[in-house]
Amino acid sequence: MKKMINIPFSVLLFLACKKEVSTPYDLTKAKAAITESNKTFGYGFAKGDVNLFTSKYTKVGCIIPIGAPKFCGS
């Protein structure tokens, strides 16, 4: 009786431990995207274009400058 229980359990354990194949991560592309986003953010900040630099924030991300209204991402 124990063998009958152990066999299905062993099969389930084997299937649960199956390694999934993922696509390789391209660090160069990620760094390029971050650099481009940082340039846009810096340009918008330097020009005082609130809409441009808050576009780099998520919808819930906000900047709250002292003495001014908060600006949230779009």
N, C-alpha and C positions, 0 to 999 in steps of 0.2 A: 504494500500500500504506500509506503514511503517513497518508493521509486516512481510511482505514478504521480505523486505530488512534485517530486524533485525535477522531473523531466520538463513539465510545462514552466515551472519556475525558472529553470536554467535557460530555456528558450527566451522567455520574457526578459531576463537579465541580460542575455546576449544582445537582444534587439534594442534594449534601452541604452546600452553602452556603445552603440554604433556611432562612429565619428562622422559628423557632417562635413562635407567639403564646402569651403567658402571661397569666394573670389579673392585674389590677392589684393592687398591694399597698396595704392600708389601714393607714397608719401610725397613725391615731387609735385603731383597734381594738387594735393591738399595744401602744401606750402604755397604754391602759386595762387590758389584761390584765396588763402588767408592774406597774402601780400596785397592782392588786388583789392580785397575788401578793406584792408587797413588804409590803402591809398585813398579810396573813395571816402572813407570816414574822415580821414585827416583833411582832405580837400574841403569837404562840407563844413567841418569845424572851423577851419581857417577862414572860409568865406562867410561864416555866420549863417549858412543855409541849414536851418534846423531840420527841414524835411529830408535833406540829403543824408545827413549823418544819423538821424534816427531811423532811416530806412534799413540800417545795418543792425538794428535791435529787433528782438522778437516782439510780438504784439504786447507782451506783458512786461517787457524791459523798458525802464524809464530813466530819464536823467532829471534830477531835481536840483537845479541851481539855486543858490542862495538869493532870495529876494525876487525870484521869477517863477512863473508857473512851470509845472513839470511837463516834460516832453516825452511822449511814449512812442515806441516803435510802431511801424505800420506793416 
